Amino acid sequence: MRELDVGLILLDSSFKPRASNREAVRVLSFPTDPERIQRVDAFLADKVRTSLITRNGKHDSPFVHEFRSGKRQYTCTAFRLGESPDSSGATVLLLLQRPVHRFVDLAQISKEYDLTPRERESVEFLVQGLTTKDIAVRMKVSPSTVSAFLRLVMVKMGTNSRAGIVGRTIRPPR
């Protein structure tokens, strides 16, 4: 089964976390290593209360729509599930994910610069703001391999930095 790139938190009717996945803990604990957290349940309850519940009464949802973890921007989407038939009483599912930049046409960029499928994949993750290490984990290769892919992309795009790749991807030359 493919590893999820989104954080999931299942909440009960009082917004107390009942279940979560590793990505949710990773996102909310940054920059702390999630493995160092002794009581994940208490940590998540505190983070939901302090970071994900809005204090602004103008919204339809009691949850924030966007939040930051470190330098990264995330969206928080809440799904009302109704009462759970089991004893968990789960009523809300929170989906935590990086915003998808739909304005980037990677197929066109890939064709224009003659990128291989793996180069294109590395550019896609780069545009999402992932680090070389994060890209390597998602592509199931070493960080050195990711760096090699990105160096090849730089040559093909005529740039000398990761920021240059992102710049050409978002605003390709005319």
C-alpha positions as CSV (number, residue, x, y, z in Angstrom):
1,M,0.0,0.0,0.0
2,R,1.3,3.5,-0.9
3,E,2.3,5.8,2.0
4,L,-0.2,8.7,2.4
5,D,1.2,12.2,1.9
6,V,-1.7,13.6,4.0
7,G,-2.3,13.8,7.7
8,L,-5.5,12.3,9.1
9,I,-6.9,12.9,12.6
10,L,-10.2,11.4,13.7
11,L,-12.0,13.5,16.4
12,D,-14.9,12.8,18.7
13,S,-17.8,15.2,19.3
14,S,-15.8,17.2,21.8
15,F,-12.9,17.5,19.2
16,K,-10.7,15.1,21.2
17,P,-8.4,13.0,18.9
18,R,-9.3,9.4,18.8
19,A,-7.0,8.2,16.0
20,S,-4.3,9.6,13.7
21,N,-1.7,8.6,11.2
22,R,2.0,9.2,11.3
23,E,1.9,12.1,8.8
24,A,-0.5,14.1,11.0
25,V,1.9,13.7,14.0
26,R,4.9,14.6,11.8
27,V,3.3,17.7,10.4
28,L,2.1,19.0,13.8
29,S,5.2,18.1,15.7
30,F,7.7,19.8,13.3
31,P,10.6,20.5,14.0
32,T,10.5,17.9,16.8
33,D,11.1,14.3,15.8
34,P,7.7,12.5,16.2
35,E,9.4,9.5,17.8
36,R,10.5,11.7,20.7
37,I,6.9,12.5,21.7
38,Q,6.0,10.4,24.8
39,R,2.2,10.8,24.9
40,V,1.0,11.3,21.3
41,D,-2.7,11.4,22.4
42,A,-2.0,14.4,24.8
43,F,0.2,16.1,22.2
44,L,-2.4,15.8,19.5
45,A,-5.2,17.0,21.8
46,D,-3.1,20.1,22.6
47,K,-2.2,20.8,19.0
48,V,-5.8,20.4,17.8
49,R,-7.0,22.8,20.5
50,T,-4.2,25.4,20.0
51,S,-3.5,25.2,16.2
52,L,-6.5,23.8,14.4
53,I,-9.5,25.2,16.1
54,T,-10.3,28.7,14.9
55,R,-11.0,31.5,17.3
56,N,-12.8,33.5,14.7
57,G,-16.5,33.0,14.8
58,K,-17.0,34.1,11.1
59,H,-16.4,30.7,9.6
60,D,-18.9,27.9,9.0
61,S,-16.4,25.4,10.4
62,P,-14.8,25.5,13.9
63,F,-11.5,24.5,12.3
64,V,-8.9,26.7,10.6
65,H,-8.6,26.4,6.8
66,E,-4.9,27.0,6.6
67,F,-2.0,26.8,9.1
68,R,1.8,26.8,9.1
69,S,4.1,24.1,10.4
70,G,7.7,25.5,10.3
71,K,8.0,27.3,7.0
72,R,5.4,25.1,5.2
73,Q,1.8,26.1,4.6
74,Y,-0.9,23.4,5.1
75,T,-4.6,23.2,4.5
76,C,-7.0,21.7,7.1
77,T,-10.2,20.2,5.7
78,A,-12.8,19.0,8.1
79,F,-15.3,16.3,7.2
80,R,-18.3,15.7,9.5
81,L,-18.9,12.0,9.8
82,G,-21.9,11.9,12.2
83,E,-22.0,9.6,15.2
84,S,-19.8,6.6,15.1
85,P,-21.4,3.2,15.6
86,D,-18.4,2.0,17.7
87,S,-17.5,3.3,21.1
88,S,-15.1,6.0,19.8
89,G,-17.8,8.5,19.1
90,A,-15.8,9.8,16.2
91,T,-17.6,12.6,14.4
92,V,-15.0,14.6,12.5
93,L,-12.1,13.7,10.2
94,L,-9.4,16.3,9.7
95,L,-7.3,16.1,6.5
96,L,-4.0,17.9,6.7
97,Q,-2.1,18.5,3.5
98,R,0.1,20.8,1.5
99,P,-1.8,23.0,-0.9
100,V,-1.7,21.7,-4.5
101,H,-0.6,24.3,-7.0
102,R,-2.9,23.5,-9.9
103,F,-1.5,26.4,-12.0
104,V,1.6,24.4,-12.8
105,D,1.2,22.3,-16.0
106,L,3.9,19.8,-15.4
107,A,3.0,17.8,-18.6
108,Q,3.8,20.9,-20.6
109,I,6.9,21.7,-18.7
110,S,8.1,18.1,-19.0
111,K,7.6,18.2,-22.7
112,E,9.1,21.6,-23.2
113,Y,12.3,20.6,-21.3
114,D,12.4,16.9,-22.4
115,L,12.3,15.7,-18.8
116,T,12.3,12.0,-18.0
117,P,9.4,10.6,-15.8
118,R,11.7,10.5,-12.8
119,E,13.0,14.1,-13.4
120,R,9.4,15.2,-13.7
121,E,8.5,13.5,-10.5
122,S,11.4,15.2,-8.7
123,V,10.3,18.6,-10.1
124,E,6.7,17.9,-9.0
125,F,7.8,17.3,-5.4
126,L,10.2,20.2,-5.5
127,V,7.4,22.6,-6.5
128,Q,5.4,21.3,-3.5
129,G,8.3,22.6,-1.4
130,L,9.7,19.3,-0.3
131,T,13.3,18.9,0.8
132,T,15.8,16.6,-1.0
133,K,15.4,14.1,1.8
134,D,11.6,14.2,1.7
135,I,11.6,13.8,-2.1
136,A,14.0,10.8,-1.7
137,V,11.6,9.1,0.7
138,R,8.6,9.6,-1.6
139,M,10.5,8.4,-4.7
140,K,12.1,5.5,-2.7
141,V,15.6,6.5,-3.8
142,S,18.6,8.1,-2.0
143,P,19.0,11.8,-1.5
144,S,22.0,11.7,-3.8
145,T,19.9,10.3,-6.6
146,V,17.4,13.1,-6.1
147,S,20.2,15.6,-6.3
148,A,21.4,14.0,-9.5
149,F,17.8,14.3,-11.0
150,L,17.6,17.9,-10.0
151,R,21.1,18.7,-11.4
152,L,20.0,17.2,-14.8
153,V,16.8,19.3,-14.7
154,M,18.9,22.4,-14.0
155,V,21.0,21.7,-17.1
156,K,17.9,21.1,-19.2
157,M,16.2,24.3,-17.9
158,G,19.3,26.4,-18.1
159,T,19.3,27.3,-14.4
160,N,21.8,26.7,-11.6
161,S,19.5,26.4,-8.5
162,R,16.5,24.7,-7.1
163,A,14.8,28.1,-7.0
164,G,15.5,28.5,-10.7
165,I,13.7,25.2,-11.4
166,V,10.7,26.4,-9.4
167,G,10.8,29.8,-11.1
168,R,10.9,28.2,-14.6
169,T,8.1,25.8,-13.7
170,I,5.8,28.4,-12.3
171,R,6.6,31.0,-14.9
172,P,8.0,29.3,-18.0
173,P,9.9,31.5,-20.5
174,R,7.8,32.7,-23.4
